[in-house]
Amino acid sequence: MIFHFSTFLINTVLKGCVIGCYLLLLLIFPLYVAAQNLTSAKDNPTQTNKQNSVKANSGKTIQNTTQRGPIKAEVKLEPSEPIIGDILTLTLQVSAEAEVELLMPEFGQSLERFTILDFVPREKIDDQGHTVVTHRYRLQPSGSGAQAIPPLMIEFVDRRPGNRLAPEGEDAYEILTERLEFNVKSVVPTGASNDLKAPLRELAPLGAGWSKIWTALIVVGIILLLGLPFAWRSLQQYRIGSRRRSAYDIANSRLSKLRAKPKPEGEDISAFFVELSDIVRHYLEDRFNLHAPELTTEEFLEVAATSPDLTAEHKSFLQDFLRQADQVKFAQHIPDAQSIDKALRSATNFLEQTKQDAPLLDEPTDSQSSESQGKLESRLVSNTSAGEAGITALGQKR
């Protein structure tokens, strides 16, 4: 009874878990979609504003051009109105006529006040044969307030025919770019410290962390939905397998219970042999597929005689055992204690000799055992006349 209640409880809990997971998934998915939409709505304005800010700033450039003889130097800075944290792009482009040797500024020269994040040099010859050298820097200002790009010095040697290589007493000609002044706007209130050397880290948009949580919940829900049916099926198979026992185990268990009872005396001897013969008959049906319980002893012995699974020794045992049981049950024969022990030992030996390859069966429940016991008692009463006739026939044969 307890086993059936436990099984019912487990099945109910598992089914409830499956239904709960489906409902949880149905609830989580709309919330996940809503959270994604909210996150996108909050992310997009920030990105749009940032793009618009960059675009506005990038449209304004500080630019200056200086020329001396065959050299033309152009310096350009953008954005012209940076905010603290913005990256500056400084471009120095120098063009020299053919046969003029350029000596560009060394890396980082005059830019010590800035943090250099990147540097890209390029050199090419244009369609007119001019040498064009470009130095592009990405700079990080050290703080807010008034800033300036100092003049940058370019040197050159004029190797054109008829021209001096350099001024007298000098190694090369020099040309300086104009100073580029600009102001870095602060994002802190007036009066606060402007010494913000590192850019502010961009904060994650509100709701970005929740998207990972929703994703994890959905993955867990899907795993539960896929795994619970398999777990439930495995539990069912285990439950069925745990109830199944071999025909030998079932019969031997009944035999052990009978053996544990007090030794029968008087009228109890007949009931003892009824139960003992019933154990053997049911074992024969389960083990050898012989429908012994519903047949009289003589009918069964006729069927058993044709069975290829029973040896001659087993058939002889059954003939002696069942006929002795019939004499006790129907002919009021009262065996002594030694005969009772011998009958128990014979039944036990028969089970032990034939237990190999015994099939697995569902173990009978308490209600089925009670029903079987009722059928046993009714069969004992209804077959009394048949048993007596069998005993009479047995006596005549002997």
Buried (B, 14 or more C-beta within 10 A) or exposed (E): EEEEEEBEEBBEEBEEBBEEBBEBBEEBBEEBEEBBEBBEEEBEEEEEEEEEEEEEBEEEEBEBEBEEBBBBBBBBBBBBBBEBBBBBBBBBBBBBBEBBEBBBBEEEEBBEEBBBEEBEEEEEEEEEEBBBBBBBBBBBBBBBEEBEBBBBBBBBBBEEEEEEBBEEEEEBBBBEBBEBEBEBEBEEEEEEEEEBEEEEEEEEBEBEEBBEEBBEBBEBBEEBBEEBEEEBEEBBEEBEEEBEBBBBBBBBEBBEEBBEEEEBEEEEBBBBBBBBBBBBBBBBBBBBEBEBBEBBBBBBBEBBEEBEEBEEEBBEBBBEBBBBBBBBBBBEBEBEEEBBEBBBEBBBEBBEEBBEEBEBBEBBEEEEEEEBEEEBEEBBEEBEEBBBBBBEEBEEEE
